[in-house]
């Protein structure tokens, strides 16, 4: 992000005049915006602020200018210490950088709109759930991951069902979603997929059993069960494949999903 000279001065704990002096003395290590043409606003990039932080840390009454420049030339100001100092003064939501392009792979652009591609959001959640489950299995301590993993898969499944069934009813019930899909398509979901979905619905009918701790409204209608994560990954993969295949068949039949304003919020 870009910061004004006053914002940069506050971060550095210096006065504006001193910041402008540093910007000129070390202009070869800063962006052109740090020393703009007359009449243009002075703006500092993150890299500029990091460089000036390094300058501040090595500034003395009789500063060693050559040593400071050597440090900047070797990118010492990009060390974690300086980055963390900058992060403490950085908002979570920032104006999009002017040079933002496909090479920026360390963040995402939130545009305030919905996800347009059919099933894109559900598939994103599915990828996250599968990655989390893989990490749980590799950790050797899957119990530490259990609730987040199960919730992530259940949430993904709810999204899948609501999207393919074009369900607009305000429900978190998987069995309700299945019922509405079967009514719409006039056929039952295949076995064993249907049974697996109903099993999840039975232990978490409201979508809260694995979401909150000691939630008074959650309904845990089971005593004790063993959940094999390897089998769970296989079963959910089969469930999602069935739904994906169903979508392809619908598209091939010339009956693509209708455009809707918004799917029911899970």
N, C-alpha and C positions, 0 to 999 in steps of 0.2 A: 504494500500500500504506500501511498505518498502522504507526507506530513508537511505542514507549514513550518516556517522557521520558529514560530512561537511554540508549536507542539514539540518540535525537536529539542528546543532549548529546555523545556520542562523535563523531557526524558533524560537529557544529559546533565541536568542540574546546573546549567550555566545561563548567563544572560544572552540576549539575542545578538548583541554586538560581538561577543566572543564567538558565537556559533558562526556568524558571517565571516569572522576573521579566519577561523579554522577551515571553513568552506573554501576560502581563497587560497590559503597556504597549502591545502592538500587537494586542490582541484583536479589534479591528475588521477586521483583515486576515487573521484566522485562522478555522478552523472551530470550531464549538462544542466539539468534543472536545478542543481544546487547552486549554480552561478549563472542565473538567467540573464538574458539581454534586458536592457533598461525598459521598464514598463511592464515586465512580465513577473508573475508571482514566483517566488523562490520555493521550490518543493524538493523534499528529500525522500528518496526511495529507502526501502528497508536496508539495502546494501550500503547506502550512504550513512544511515544512522549507525549501522554496525561499525563502519570505518571510523566515524566520529567517536563512538564509544571507546574504541581502541585508543584513539588520540587522547581522550580524557584520562584514561587509565595510565597513560605514560607521560602526561603533561606535568611539567614541573616549572619552578621559577626560571630555570635555565634549561629548557627542554632539549633533549638530544634529537634533533630533527631527523638526522640520518637514520638513527635507530628506529624511529617511528615509521619512516618511509620503508625501511627494510621489512618491518613487520607487516605493513599493508601490502607490500609487493609479494609477500609469501602467504597472503590470505589469512594471517593470524586472526583477523577480526571475524572470521567465519567460524571460529571455534564455538563449541556448545555454550561456554560461559557467556559469551556476548549475545548469542541467539536467545538464550533463556532470559537475559536481562531485557532484550527487546520484546520478547513474548509477554512479559509482565505489563507492558504498556500497549498491547495490541488488542483491539476488540475482536470478538469471535466472528462477527459479520462485517465484512469489509467491502468497499467499493471494488468492482472488478478491475484488475490491473490493466493498464493500457496495452501491454504487450501479451495479453493472455492468448494462448493458442494451444494446439494439441500437444505441445511439448511439456505443458504444465500438468504433470501427473501426480502431484502431491495433494490435490484438493478437488473440489467440485464446484460448479457454477450453479447456484440456486436461483432460478428465474421466477419463482412465485407461481409457476404454472403447474398443471397436472402432467403426469406421465402419459404420453400419447400412444406409444406403441402398445398394441394389444398384449397383455400379460407381462409386459416388461417389468412392472413393479413386483409382481408375484415371483418372477424368475430371479430378480435381484435378491429378494428375501430367501428364496430357495438356495441360491449360491452361498449366502451368508450362513444359513442353517447347516448346509453340508460342510462348509469350512470349519464351523464351530464343532461339529460332531467329529470330524477328522482330528481336530486338535484334542478333543476329549479322549479319544482312543489312544492317541500318541502319548498323552500325558501319563497314562497308567493310573490315573485317579478320576475316572469318568463321573464318580458321584459328585465331585466338585463342580461339574458342568451340567449336571442333570436337568435342573429346572430351566435354565436358559435355553438348552438344546431342545427340550421338548416343547417349550413355548414357541421357539422360533419355527419349528416344523409345523406346529398346530396353526400358528398365525399364517404361515405360508399356505397351508392347505385351505384355510378359510378364505384367503384371497383368491386362490385358484377356483374354488367352488363358486364364489360370488361373481367372479368375472365370467366364467363359462356359462353360468346359469342366469347371468344378467339380473342378479338378485338385488332388489332395491329395498327390501324389507329390513328394518333395523333389528337384526338378530345376530347373535354370536354362536348359535347352535349349529353344529355340523350336521346333525340329523335333519334340522329344518332345511338347510341348504341342499342336502341330498334329496329330500322330498320335493322341493321346488324344481330341482333339475330334472328329476324323473318325471314330474308332471309336465314340464315344458317339452321334454324330448320323447315322452310317452314310452319310456323303457327304463328298466332298472339298471343301476350300475352293475358291472360284472363282479364276479367272485374271484379272488378273496378281497378285492379292493373295497367293496362295500362294507364287508365285515370289519376290516381294519379301521375304516373311517368311523364306524359305529362304536368300536372299542374306545377310540380316542374321545368320542363324544360322551361316552358313558362315564369316563373318569374326569372329564372336564367339560361339562355341558354349557358353562357360561363363558369359557375362555379366560377364567381368572385363576384356576387352580394352580397354575405354574407361573403366574404373573406377580402375585402379591403374597407376602408372608402373613399368615394368620388373618386372612380376609374373612370377615364374618359372613359375607354373602356367597362365598364360593361353596360349591357342593362337591365334596370328595366322596363319591359313592363306591369306594372300594376299600378293602382292608390292606392287603399286601400282595404285590405282584413283582415278578422279575421282568425287567425290560432289557433285552439283549440289544445293545447299541448297533452291533454289526447287522443283525437281522432288521432292526428298525430302519437303518440306512437303506437296506435293500428294499424293504416294503414301501417306504416313502418314495424311493426312486421309481418303483413300479406304479405307484399311485399317480405321480406327476407325469410319467410317460403316458399312462392311459388318458389323462386329461389332455396332454399335448396332442396325442394321436386323434382324440375326438375333435379337437379344434381343427386339425388338418382335414379330417373327413368332412366336417361342416363346411370348410372353405371350398373343398373340391366339389361339394354337392351344389355349389352356387348359393348357399345360404350363409353368408358371412355374419358374424355377430353384429347386432345393431349398434349404432353409435348411441351412447347414453351420456347423460349429463355427468353423472358421477355414480360410481359403484357404492353400495352401502358401506359405511365406514366400519372396518373390523375393530 
